[in-house]
């Protein structure tokens, strides 16, 4: 009598692609009893890991100070409660700049999730190693620095054109080639094309003066660009592979790669390589400014705020949270940076780990409402009217020459409120500030995007 799939299920085996091959072998070899069970043991999967019935504990370092903020805070807490049912998580925290992103159960911006022996790609997001770097150029005129930065940086989609690209250092190139997540022609090409670029959205190049010395500094904000996005895509695919095997009830965005597997160790190393690439990306832009102005660099430091940090078997996933504790950064050279908005100082902070902050601080001011809701809030005002009102006294430039009002100060939470809550909840101490002179952002890159111009041209030709 032939063995069929129903019998395998009755024996406690979970259905899978292996059923067909296994049944053919069993029936062709006429396996029975103990002999059949010995053969089948290689396919036995562990019981699925269930979601927690109650969320793991997390700290709330945020307080609503207006009617508008009440809904935001409630949404953040709701999504964290669902997120913390993920079986690998053992702790978490939310910061004063927290805001939801994605469906319920997705880690919010301004969230920290601590997992045991697991890396969750969805909890660091596609913008891996989004980070900030400060370089001090001494007493150089800030307009000279901003002009040189505008000439040398690159915002918007895509990478630098041929002839304007930078070559990856050989040591970093070899690290890409040795890692299975990073060793592809596409990845190598993107790593070269995107070096020295800053992307779009809320990424910026900020010029200001240190409150303590009056020195002119540049602060850049961007992540790992297309190389990081491609690694994220590969990481999510691998995590989904494990989710189906280990915990099908876990939300797809919260799937994980077990660190005690080769896939997990390779992914961890890939994150460190992408981190090194991102730091080089910042450095490349800052060095171009120094070269273009003939200025000496007197100080430089940086920190990421969108990354995974490891301590023994615990993995701290920071989705927009600044690491205060030096144990999280193996190349720490200075304090940490927390930008607020283009009209406010960039905060330079240090601080101690507490039970509630888990070693982290906010990464910025965050948002209470979406970009589209912010646009609607401006009523009948023109883009230029809003821009003029909110950038008075500042040299604010948009690389695409199209103003993006959703990156102007009113799009973000009240900066004083964030600073007050940092003090209230013990989230770092401000030791210096970068007072604003001006900044460069991508701007509304879609308004006159190439694909829009091409579509308009084709439409005109048809008419």
Backbone torsions as a table, in degrees:
resi	resn	phi	psi	omega
1	UNK	NA	128.9	-177.2
2	UNK	-72.5	143.1	174.4
3	UNK	-84.8	137.6	178.4
4	UNK	-123.7	179.3	-176.5
5	UNK	-61.3	-36.5	-179.5
6	UNK	-60.6	-35.9	179.9
7	UNK	-69.4	-38.1	178.1
8	UNK	-64.2	-41.1	178.2
9	UNK	-63.5	-40.9	179.0
10	UNK	-63.7	-26.3	178.6
11	UNK	-82.8	-2.6	175.1
12	UNK	99.9	14.2	179.9
13	UNK	-95.1	138.6	179.5
14	UNK	-82.9	134.8	-179.6
15	UNK	-58.0	146.3	178.0
16	UNK	-167.5	178.9	-179.0
17	UNK	-62.6	-21.6	-177.0
18	UNK	-73.6	-14.9	-176.5
19	UNK	-53.6	-48.3	-174.9
20	UNK	-60.6	-49.8	-179.3
21	UNK	-63.4	-41.6	-178.4
22	UNK	-65.8	-42.7	179.8
23	UNK	-64.6	-40.0	176.8
24	UNK	-59.9	-45.2	-178.5
25	UNK	-64.6	-46.7	-178.4
26	UNK	-59.1	-47.2	-176.1
27	UNK	-74.2	-36.2	178.7
28	UNK	-68.1	-37.3	-179.0
29	UNK	-90.1	-3.8	179.8
30	UNK	54.7	46.3	179.4
31	UNK	-75.1	143.4	178.6
32	UNK	-145.5	162.5	171.6
33	UNK	53.7	-133.8	-175.3
34	UNK	-62.4	-34.6	-179.3
35	UNK	-64.0	-43.4	178.8
36	UNK	-65.9	-41.8	-178.2
37	UNK	-67.0	-37.4	177.0
38	UNK	-61.0	-40.6	178.6
39	UNK	-65.8	-42.0	-174.7
40	UNK	-72.5	-21.1	-175.9
41	UNK	-58.0	-28.9	-179.8
42	UNK	-64.8	-19.9	-177.9
43	UNK	-100.5	-2.9	-176.3
44	UNK	-70.7	125.7	178.7
45	UNK	-98.2	148.0	175.5
46	UNK	-63.6	157.2	177.6
47	UNK	-60.0	142.9	179.7
48	UNK	-56.8	141.2	177.6
49	UNK	-82.8	120.9	-175.5
50	UNK	-81.4	155.3	171.8
51	UNK	-65.6	154.0	174.3
52	UNK	-66.1	140.1	175.5
53	UNK	-69.3	-35.8	176.5
54	UNK	-120.9	143.6	-179.3
55	UNK	-65.2	145.6	171.5
56	UNK	-63.3	153.6	-175.9
57	UNK	-66.1	143.1	174.0
58	UNK	-143.4	153.8	-177.1
59	UNK	-94.7	142.8	-179.7
60	UNK	-110.9	105.4	-179.6
61	UNK	-108.6	46.7	-178.3
62	UNK	-147.5	147.8	-178.7
63	UNK	-142.7	132.0	179.0
64	UNK	-73.7	129.7	-179.0
65	UNK	-116.7	5.8	177.8
66	UNK	-154.8	166.5	178.0
67	UNK	-59.4	-38.9	-178.9
68	UNK	-63.5	-33.8	-175.8
69	UNK	-80.3	-20.3	-177.5
70	UNK	-59.2	-47.7	-178.8
71	UNK	-64.6	-39.7	179.7
72	UNK	-61.9	-48.7	-178.2
73	UNK	-63.9	-42.3	178.4
74	UNK	-61.3	-39.8	179.8
75	UNK	-67.0	-39.3	178.7
76	UNK	-63.1	-46.1	-179.9
77	UNK	-64.1	-40.5	179.4
78	UNK	-61.4	-44.9	-177.7
79	UNK	-70.8	-33.4	177.2
80	UNK	-67.6	-38.1	179.2
81	UNK	-61.7	-37.8	178.0
82	UNK	-74.6	-42.2	178.7
83	UNK	-57.1	-42.9	-173.2
84	UNK	-75.3	3.4	169.8
85	UNK	-84.4	-8.9	176.8
86	UNK	-59.2	128.4	-168.0
87	UNK	-64.7	-22.5	-179.0
88	UNK	-80.6	-17.5	-170.7
89	UNK	-81.4	138.3	-178.3
90	UNK	-123.6	-3.1	179.0
91	UNK	-176.5	165.9	-179.9
92	UNK	-168.1	173.0	-179.6
93	UNK	-159.7	149.3	173.8
94	UNK	-125.0	145.1	-171.9
95	UNK	-104.1	169.2	-179.2
96	UNK	-63.7	-18.2	179.1
97	UNK	-96.4	14.1	-175.6
98	UNK	-65.7	142.4	172.9
99	UNK	-154.1	146.0	-176.5
100	UNK	-71.8	152.5	174.1
101	UNK	-148.4	123.5	-177.7
102	UNK	88.2	-173.0	-176.7
103	UNK	-73.4	166.9	179.6
104	UNK	-59.7	133.8	-176.9
105	UNK	102.7	-7.1	177.0
106	UNK	-87.9	136.1	179.7
107	UNK	-57.2	131.3	-179.0
108	UNK	-78.7	159.8	166.3
109	UNK	-61.6	137.5	-175.9
110	UNK	83.8	18.9	-179.1
111	UNK	-111.9	149.9	173.8
112	UNK	-125.4	129.6	178.1
113	UNK	-127.8	126.1	-176.4
114	UNK	-104.2	119.9	-178.7
115	UNK	-113.4	150.4	177.2
116	UNK	-100.2	119.9	176.8
117	UNK	54.7	36.6	-178.6
118	UNK	-150.5	142.0	175.0
119	UNK	-114.1	125.2	-179.1
120	UNK	-107.0	99.2	-178.7
121	UNK	-56.4	-35.7	-179.4
122	UNK	-66.1	-16.1	-178.5
123	UNK	-92.4	-6.9	168.7
124	UNK	-108.0	-12.6	175.0
125	UNK	69.1	177.1	-176.7
126	UNK	-69.5	-24.6	-178.6
127	UNK	-87.8	63.6	-176.4
128	UNK	-60.7	135.1	175.6
129	UNK	61.4	32.7	170.1
130	UNK	-56.0	130.9	-165.5
131	UNK	-155.4	171.0	179.9
132	UNK	-131.5	141.9	177.2
133	UNK	-132.2	139.4	176.8
134	UNK	-115.8	134.2	170.8
135	UNK	-126.4	134.0	-179.1
136	UNK	-98.2	121.8	-178.9
137	UNK	-107.5	22.0	176.7
138	UNK	69.7	-141.6	-174.3
139	UNK	-91.4	19.3	179.6
140	UNK	-61.4	144.4	179.0
141	UNK	-60.8	129.6	-176.9
142	UNK	-62.5	-31.9	178.2
143	UNK	-66.5	-38.3	176.5
144	UNK	-59.8	-42.8	179.3
145	UNK	-66.8	-44.7	-178.7
146	UNK	-64.8	-40.3	178.2
147	UNK	-62.9	-44.1	179.5
148	UNK	-65.1	-38.6	178.4
149	UNK	-64.1	-42.8	-179.8
150	UNK	-61.8	-36.3	-179.2
151	UNK	-73.2	-28.4	-170.6
152	UNK	-107.3	-21.5	180.0
153	UNK	-82.6	179.7	-178.8
154	UNK	-149.3	116.0	176.5
155	UNK	-111.7	164.2	176.0
156	UNK	103.3	177.8	-177.8
157	UNK	-70.6	159.6	177.6
158	UNK	78.5	-180.0	-179.2
159	UNK	-107.2	-168.0	177.8
160	UNK	-74.3	146.0	178.6
161	UNK	-69.5	160.5	177.1
162	UNK	-59.0	140.2	-176.7
163	UNK	95.6	-17.1	179.0
164	UNK	-121.7	14.9	-177.2
165	UNK	-91.8	161.6	178.7
166	UNK	-112.1	146.7	-179.0
167	UNK	-87.7	134.2	176.4
168	UNK	-65.2	138.8	172.3
169	UNK	-57.7	144.9	-175.3
170	UNK	-58.7	-40.7	-179.0
171	UNK	-62.3	-41.8	179.6
172	UNK	-69.8	-39.3	177.1
173	UNK	-58.6	-42.1	179.8
174	UNK	-65.8	-35.7	178.1
175	UNK	-64.8	-39.9	174.4
176	UNK	-58.7	-45.3	-174.4
177	UNK	-68.1	-26.0	-177.4
178	UNK	-88.1	-8.2	-177.1
179	UNK	-104.4	127.4	-175.9
180	UNK	-62.8	-25.6	178.5
181	UNK	-78.3	-21.9	-171.5
182	UNK	-113.3	-8.4	-174.4
183	UNK	-90.6	82.8	173.4
184	UNK	-148.5	155.6	179.8
185	UNK	-60.4	-38.8	-179.7
186	UNK	-63.7	-45.2	-179.4
187	UNK	-63.3	-43.8	-179.1
188	UNK	-63.3	-40.5	179.4
189	UNK	-64.3	-45.2	-179.6
190	UNK	-65.0	-37.6	-179.0
191	UNK	-62.7	-31.7	177.6
192	UNK	-82.8	-46.2	-176.1
193	UNK	-62.8	-36.4	-173.6
194	UNK	-92.5	-4.1	177.0
195	UNK	-66.0	128.0	-177.6
196	UNK	86.7	23.4	178.5
197	UNK	-125.0	158.6	-174.4
198	UNK	-123.4	-5.4	175.8
199	UNK	78.2	-145.1	-176.8
200	UNK	-141.9	-151.1	179.7
201	UNK	65.3	-130.0	-176.2
202	UNK	-93.1	10.8	178.5
203	UNK	-75.0	147.3	-172.3
204	UNK	-153.0	167.5	165.9
205	UNK	-124.7	114.9	-171.1
206	UNK	-110.6	130.8	176.5
207	UNK	-115.4	133.5	179.3
208	UNK	-161.2	-173.2	-179.8
209	UNK	-119.3	139.4	175.5
210	UNK	-67.6	131.6	179.7
211	UNK	-62.0	-33.9	-174.5
212	UNK	-75.8	-33.9	-172.3
213	UNK	-123.9	-19.7	-173.6
214	UNK	81.2	-1.2	179.0
215	UNK	-64.5	148.6	177.6
216	UNK	-85.7	131.9	-179.8
217	UNK	-131.8	158.2	171.1
218	UNK	-114.2	136.2	171.3
219	UNK	-122.3	121.8	176.4
220	UNK	-107.0	150.8	-179.0
221	UNK	-136.5	114.0	174.6
222	UNK	-169.4	171.6	-179.8
223	UNK	-113.7	-145.9	-172.3
224	UNK	-93.7	9.6	172.3
225	UNK	55.2	-147.0	-175.1
226	UNK	-64.2	-36.7	176.7
227	UNK	-57.9	-42.6	178.7
228	UNK	-67.1	-38.9	179.6
229	UNK	-63.7	-37.7	179.4
230	UNK	-70.1	-39.8	176.2
231	UNK	-62.5	-42.8	177.8
232	UNK	-56.5	-44.7	-179.7
233	UNK	-60.4	-43.6	179.5
234	UNK	-68.6	-38.7	179.1
235	UNK	-64.8	-41.4	179.0
236	UNK	-64.8	-37.6	178.4
237	UNK	-64.6	-41.5	178.8
238	UNK	-67.7	-41.4	178.9
239	UNK	-62.9	-37.9	178.0
240	UNK	-64.8	-37.1	176.0
241	UNK	-57.7	-45.5	179.6
242	UNK	-73.1	-34.7	-180.0
243	UNK	-59.3	-44.8	-179.3
244	UNK	-61.6	-33.9	-179.9
245	UNK	-80.8	-42.7	-167.7
246	UNK	-97.7	-38.7	-172.2
247	UNK	-153.7	73.4	-176.6
248	UNK	-59.6	-23.8	-179.8
249	UNK	-78.8	-14.3	177.7
250	UNK	-66.8	138.3	177.6
251	UNK	-58.8	142.2	-176.5
252	UNK	-56.4	-39.2	-178.1
253	UNK	-69.4	-12.5	-179.4
254	UNK	-109.4	15.1	177.5
255	UNK	-61.0	155.7	-176.9
256	UNK	-135.4	161.0	172.9
257	UNK	-109.1	117.5	179.3
258	UNK	-61.6	130.6	-177.1
259	UNK	-68.7	-25.8	-176.9
260	UNK	-81.9	14.4	172.8
261	UNK	-106.8	163.0	176.7
262	UNK	-63.7	-37.2	178.1
263	UNK	-61.1	-38.4	179.4
264	UNK	-68.5	-43.9	179.9
265	UNK	-66.2	-38.3	177.6
266	UNK	-66.3	-36.9	179.9
267	UNK	-69.4	-39.9	177.2
268	UNK	-59.4	-44.3	178.8
269	UNK	-65.7	-37.5	177.8
270	UNK	-61.4	-39.0	177.2
271	UNK	-61.7	-39.6	-179.6
272	UNK	-68.3	-34.8	178.5
273	UNK	-68.9	-43.2	178.0
274	UNK	-65.0	-34.5	175.2
275	UNK	-61.2	-45.3	179.3
276	UNK	-62.6	-39.6	178.2
277	UNK	-63.1	-42.7	-177.3
278	UNK	-66.3	-41.4	177.0
279	UNK	-61.4	-41.6	176.7
280	UNK	-62.7	-37.0	179.5
281	UNK	-60.3	-48.3	175.4
282	UNK	-58.3	-50.7	-175.4
283	UNK	-59.0	-39.9	180.0
284	UNK	-57.9	-47.1	-179.1
285	UNK	-66.1	-44.5	-178.8
286	UNK	-64.3	-38.3	178.8
287	UNK	-69.8	-34.7	176.2
288	UNK	-61.7	-39.0	178.1
289	UNK	-64.5	-43.5	179.3
290	UNK	-62.5	-45.2	179.8
291	UNK	-64.8	-42.2	-177.4
292	UNK	-66.9	-22.1	-178.8
293	UNK	-111.1	-3.7	-177.1
294	UNK	64.6	31.9	-174.7
295	UNK	-101.6	144.5	175.2
296	UNK	-87.8	143.4	175.9
297	UNK	-87.9	123.5	-177.8
298	UNK	-100.4	-20.6	179.4
299	UNK	-163.3	153.6	178.8
300	UNK	-158.6	136.4	171.8
301	UNK	-154.0	165.6	-175.0
302	UNK	-154.1	166.1	168.3
303	UNK	-157.8	146.1	172.4
304	UNK	-86.7	159.9	174.7
305	UNK	-138.8	12.5	177.5
306	UNK	-139.7	84.3	-170.9
307	UNK	-162.4	-179.6	174.8
308	UNK	-116.5	130.0	-177.8
309	UNK	-118.7	140.6	-172.7
310	UNK	-114.1	136.3	170.1
311	UNK	-138.1	106.3	-174.6
312	UNK	56.4	-119.9	-178.3
313	UNK	-99.3	13.1	179.1
314	UNK	-104.7	137.0	-179.7
315	UNK	-119.5	114.6	-178.1
316	UNK	-91.4	110.8	179.2
317	UNK	-93.7	111.2	-178.8
318	UNK	-105.1	110.7	177.6
319	UNK	-100.1	77.8	-175.6
320	UNK	81.7	59.0	176.2
321	UNK	-148.5	133.4	-173.5
322	UNK	-87.5	125.1	179.0
323	UNK	-71.6	121.5	174.7
324	UNK	-87.1	-39.7	-172.6
325	UNK	-76.0	129.0	-178.0
326	UNK	-65.0	-17.7	179.4
327	UNK	-64.4	-18.3	-177.8
328	UNK	-86.1	-12.3	-176.1
329	UNK	-128.9	117.7	-176.7
330	UNK	-82.8	-5.3	-178.9
331	UNK	-127.1	33.5	-177.0
332	UNK	-61.8	128.7	-179.9
333	UNK	-127.7	2.9	-178.7
334	UNK	-176.4	-171.5	178.4
335	UNK	-73.3	-171.4	-176.1
336	UNK	-106.5	161.4	-176.1
337	UNK	-117.2	131.4	176.0
338	UNK	-130.2	100.9	175.9
339	UNK	-77.1	150.9	-179.5
340	UNK	-112.5	-71.5	168.8
341	UNK	-152.7	173.9	-170.9
342	UNK	-63.7	-18.0	-179.3
343	UNK	-101.1	-0.5	-178.0
344	UNK	-114.4	157.8	177.8
345	UNK	-64.7	149.9	165.8
346	UNK	-81.3	125.8	-177.4
347	UNK	-83.8	136.4	173.7
348	UNK	-108.4	118.9	-168.7
349	UNK	-131.0	158.7	162.7
350	UNK	-137.3	175.7	-177.4
351	UNK	175.8	175.0	-177.9
352	UNK	-113.6	154.9	174.3
353	UNK	-74.7	134.7	174.4
354	UNK	-125.6	172.2	-179.8
355	UNK	-64.4	-28.5	-176.0
356	UNK	-96.4	-27.8	-179.9
357	UNK	-91.0	-13.9	178.5
358	UNK	57.6	17.0	179.8
359	UNK	95.3	19.0	-175.5
360	UNK	-131.9	161.4	176.1
361	UNK	-132.2	173.8	175.7
362	UNK	-62.3	164.1	177.0
363	UNK	-109.5	-3.3	-179.9
364	UNK	173.8	-153.4	-177.8
365	UNK	-93.7	-24.0	180.0
366	UNK	69.2	178.8	-178.3
367	UNK	-125.7	150.1	172.0
368	UNK	-98.8	-27.2	-177.8
369	UNK	-132.4	163.6	-178.3
370	UNK	-72.7	168.2	177.8
371	UNK	-60.7	-44.7	-178.0
372	UNK	-64.9	-39.6	178.5
373	UNK	-66.2	-35.0	177.6
374	UNK	-65.8	-42.2	178.0
375	UNK	-59.1	-44.9	-179.8
376	UNK	-63.0	-31.9	-177.0
377	UNK	-66.8	-15.6	-178.8
378	UNK	-86.3	-2.3	174.2
379	UNK	58.2	-129.6	-175.2
380	UNK	-91.6	4.5	179.5
381	UNK	-66.4	141.2	176.5
382	UNK	-75.4	162.1	178.0
383	UNK	-58.3	-42.8	-178.6
384	UNK	-66.3	-36.0	178.1
385	UNK	-63.5	-45.3	179.8
386	UNK	-63.4	-45.3	-179.7
387	UNK	-59.6	-47.2	-177.5
388	UNK	-62.6	-42.5	179.9
389	UNK	-63.2	-42.0	-169.0
390	UNK	-92.5	-8.9	-179.0
391	UNK	-118.3	16.9	-178.8
392	UNK	-55.5	129.9	179.2
393	UNK	83.5	-1.1	-178.9
394	UNK	-116.7	153.7	175.2
395	UNK	-100.7	87.2	-175.9
396	UNK	-105.6	124.4	-175.5
397	UNK	-123.5	148.0	174.9
398	UNK	-118.1	121.5	-171.2
399	UNK	-58.7	-33.6	-179.5
400	UNK	-83.2	-2.6	-175.3
401	UNK	65.4	18.5	176.2
402	UNK	-124.2	117.8	-176.7
403	UNK	-66.9	134.8	174.9
404	UNK	-111.5	100.5	-175.8
405	UNK	-69.8	-15.2	178.6
406	UNK	-77.9	1.6	173.1
407	UNK	-112.9	5.1	177.0
408	UNK	-78.7	163.7	-171.9
409	UNK	-52.2	-38.5	-175.6
410	UNK	-68.3	-11.5	178.9
411	UNK	-76.4	-13.8	-174.1
412	UNK	-109.8	165.1	176.8
413	UNK	-62.3	158.8	177.9
414	UNK	-61.4	123.1	-175.3
415	UNK	-64.5	-39.0	179.0
416	UNK	-62.8	-37.0	178.9
417	UNK	-63.3	-43.3	178.9
418	UNK	-62.8	-43.7	-179.7
419	UNK	-64.7	-41.0	178.9
420	UNK	-62.4	-40.6	-179.3
421	UNK	-73.7	-27.9	172.0
422	UNK	-59.3	-44.2	178.1
423	UNK	-67.3	-43.7	-177.1
424	UNK	-60.0	-41.4	-173.7
425	UNK	-102.6	6.7	177.4
426	UNK	67.7	51.0	-174.7
427	UNK	-111.5	47.6	177.2
428	UNK	99.3	154.3	179.8
429	UNK	-115.8	136.0	179.3
430	UNK	-78.5	121.6	-179.4
431	UNK	-108.8	-13.7	176.1
432	UNK	-166.8	170.8	-179.4
433	UNK	-142.4	150.4	171.3
434	UNK	-104.1	107.3	-177.7
435	UNK	-78.7	135.4	-169.0
436	UNK	-71.6	139.4	167.4
437	UNK	-112.5	-46.7	-179.9
438	UNK	-175.3	177.7	179.4
439	UNK	-159.0	166.1	175.2
440	UNK	-124.1	134.3	172.8
441	UNK	-133.1	168.2	-178.1
442	UNK	-64.3	-40.6	-174.3
443	UNK	85.7	-169.4	-178.2
444	UNK	-79.3	85.9	-173.4
445	UNK	-70.8	-16.3	-178.7
446	UNK	-86.8	-17.9	-172.8
447	UNK	-60.8	-48.2	178.4
448	UNK	-120.5	37.7	-179.1
449	UNK	-61.3	155.0	-177.8
450	UNK	-55.7	-43.3	-176.7
451	UNK	-66.3	-30.8	176.5
452	UNK	-69.9	-43.4	179.7
453	UNK	-63.5	-40.1	179.9
454	UNK	-64.4	-43.1	179.3
455	UNK	-63.3	-42.1	179.4
456	UNK	-64.0	-40.6	179.6
457	UNK	-64.0	-43.7	179.8
458	UNK	-63.9	-39.2	178.8
459	UNK	-63.7	-41.8	180.0
460	UNK	-66.2	-39.2	-179.8
461	UNK	-65.3	-37.5	179.3
462	UNK	-65.9	-36.4	179.0
463	UNK	-67.9	NA	NA
